[in-house]
Amino acid sequence: MDNQPAPSRRGFFEYAIHGLGAIMTAALALPAAAYLLIQPKSRKKDSWTEAGDIAKIDPKAPEELVFRRTRVDGWKVTSEKATAWVIKLGDDKVVALAPQCTHLGCAYHWDDKNGNFMCPCHTSAFSKDGKVLTGPAPRPLDRYQAKVENGKIFLGDIVPGDKA
Amino acid sequence: MIRAILNWLDERTGVVGAIHHFLDEEIPGSSGWHQVFGSIAMFLFLTQIFTGIMLAFNYAPTPGEAYNSLKYIVTELTCGRLMRGLHHWGASMMIVIVVLHMLQTFLWGAYKKPREATWMLGVVLLLVTLAFGLTGYLLPWDNRAYWGTVVTTQIAASAPGGQIVQQLMGAEGGIVGAVTFARFYAVHVLLLPPVTMLLIGIHVFLVRKHGVAPAPVETLPKKKFYPEQVFKDTLAIFVVFVILFSLAIAAKVPVGRLADPTDTSYIPRPEWYFLFLFQTLKFFDGPLEVIGSVVLPTIAILALFATPFIDRGAVLRVGKRTTAIAIVLLAAITWGGLTAAAIRSTPAAPPDVSEADGPQDWQQLSAVELAGIGYYRKENCASCHDGKSSIGPDLSKHPVKRDAKWMIDHFKNPQAIAPGTSMPAIQLTTMQLNGLAAFLLKLNEKNQAALQSAPQFAVEGAIIYQQFQCGACHMINDVGQKMGPKLNGLNRRRTKEWVEQHFVDPTKLSPGSPMPPYKFTAKDMDRMVSFMMALGE
């Protein structure tokens, strides 16, 4: 003969088992989700990198500017080469486009003949100021935040081109 | 709907039936609260796997990188400190629960025929748990981890065949390095978890095969595992979980300094559950040491294995098992006494140097120290050491407890002094590094703002002062030589123009002065003179 608890007692046991189990699961799962999904506390804001002299930029065509910048990469700070396509709008104003196509991240280049940016991967084309002309690219080219001080170009974070 | 899915699943896999079979196991009527420890150990093991995987998502398993990534987890990531706390305290609680589980089995005599194999497998699982603790201890790669492991590998070496063990640990000649680290990491995350799962599987299988150990005389009819015993297990697990969670939140586990093989001031201590072994070791000197480090622990482990064969009598009520109770009490007293003695013998951490008063103002610094501020700025040390960045230690909060020689060696070749550090070598002359070291030795939490507010002209003036070795004849703030006049209070004695002209042609203004003329650039002259005129009394 089984020694089984009365139905009401059994119901209490089952509720308690599931309830306590749920609390513990949540207590582990929620912090884990926060741990994996929330961005790390940013260490440095407003980090501007000097990218070159504005005097050396040809105002007629976009110019590919190569510069060194430091980037926080997890627990490391890496110093790396970066490029920007810079368009001179005036003596103290530039637009600096991030060098990746907004479709799938290929490096695009300036096509002098057609006067637009061409992506070699899936033939997206962008105007001089980064707008999509043809091809599968879903949005304008991303831009670096850019400013000019004392004739030097300073570049900041990359922001979406349509919000810049 | 759910029922339909379950039915479909059960028809194809039999999983629902298997779960029911597992939960409906018949257990003795006497079963109860004293048998919850196995389930808690199982739960803690699963929690360790979970938090361990979470940590591994943001952890780089190489020396140095390990330390940096752990700091990143703890300081930069949301709930990172919690994950680390759960894993750290979970390890300690695991030991506690496994030992309680064994004590219960021992006191109730549940290891007797036919359950000898279950018991012996349990002893292996205890050793596996300790191996987890031992290998995990190294992984933060801070001083505590490093030095603790140095001692462990040395003990291993003192055992017969220890050379081979040391070789397997990747610590030949007692040197703990990258290979040791890789081995410990591999054992901790690749080898031990599957082995443990397999052993737990067999352990649980054996428990099921022989059934939960009954009392000598069962008065109550048998009952099912679910729901009453499962409820008791779950509630006990919940209590342990609340304790674990509270510890993880309240008792912060510090990340110490980066492992430093040259740090002679560090006093290594093992984790609390190994302290009794550490203390035992002290009773055996010289050639006898192996008794404390190897012979006694081996005998203890063998005795545990042999327990079911030594005690073969009939099962008695727990209250009547006086010998067993006496053995447990004796072991507890011995363990407690040894652990307490070990804690008492641990010297308190040396008082923080930041408590000591250093100079409270930049004007109290010597020229060399002031020049050091200049190099500190020039080399942009603050980008990693300002306390906001998690890359390097905040040098004001972690005052340098080293001498200048250590620091200069460290500046020149950080990797050689602190393997794995991400600090680049500083390209300065030894004289300039001297200044940097001198400044850092004076820096503490109280004076950092004041010292670092030193005006740039003074700092640059001090660099020129150091460069031209003015201190070989003059004195600033009681540092230097007395051949020339003391420079403190110069602004009271002379005008700016006078000092300027004096640099150009000293003998014109001070006939007979042995001071040579100095041809500074206009900019340097301005800095130098401004610095001279800014000196305190």
Contacts between the chains, C-beta under 8 A, distances in Angstrom:
chain1	res1	chain2	res2	distance
A	1	B	221	5.5
A	2	B	26	8.0
A	2	B	221	7.0
A	2	B	222	7.0
A	2	B	223	6.6
A	2	B	224	6.5
A	3	B	29	5.7
A	3	B	220	6.0
A	3	B	221	4.3
A	3	B	222	6.4
A	3	B	223	4.1
A	4	B	223	6.8
A	4	B	224	6.8
A	5	B	227	7.2
A	5	B	228	5.7
A	10	B	227	5.8
A	13	B	227	3.7
A	13	B	228	6.0
A	13	B	230	7.4
A	13	B	231	4.1
A	14	B	227	5.5
A	16	B	231	5.6
A	16	B	234	6.8
A	16	B	235	6.9
A	17	B	227	6.4
A	17	B	230	5.7
A	17	B	231	5.5
A	17	B	234	4.9
A	20	B	234	5.1
A	20	B	235	6.7
A	20	B	237	7.6
A	20	B	238	4.6
A	21	B	234	6.5
A	23	B	238	7.4
A	24	B	237	7.4
A	24	B	238	6.6
A	24	B	241	5.3
A	27	B	241	7.4
A	27	B	245	6.3
A	28	B	47	7.1
A	28	B	50	6.3
A	28	B	51	8.0
A	28	B	86	7.9
A	31	B	79	4.0
A	31	B	82	5.3
A	31	B	83	6.9
A	32	B	50	7.5
A	32	B	54	5.7
A	32	B	79	7.4
A	32	B	83	7.4
A	34	B	78	4.6
A	34	B	79	4.7
A	35	B	54	6.1
A	35	B	77	5.8
A	35	B	78	6.0
A	35	B	79	4.3
A	35	B	80	6.1
A	35	B	82	7.8
A	35	B	83	5.7
A	36	B	54	7.7
A	36	B	57	6.9
A	38	B	77	7.6
A	38	B	78	4.1
A	40	B	72	7.3
A	40	B	76	4.1
A	40	B	77	5.6
A	41	B	75	7.7
A	41	B	76	5.3
A	43	B	76	7.6
A	43	B	388	6.8
A	43	B	389	5.8
A	43	B	390	7.0
A	44	B	389	7.9
A	74	B	58	7.3
A	74	B	69	7.0
A	74	B	72	6.1
A	75	B	60	7.3
A	75	B	65	7.5
A	75	B	68	4.3
A	75	B	69	4.6
A	75	B	71	6.8
A	75	B	72	3.6
A	75	B	76	7.7
A	75	B	390	7.2
A	75	B	391	7.7
A	76	B	68	7.0
A	76	B	391	7.9
A	76	B	422	6.7
A	77	B	383	7.9
A	77	B	384	7.5
A	77	B	391	6.1
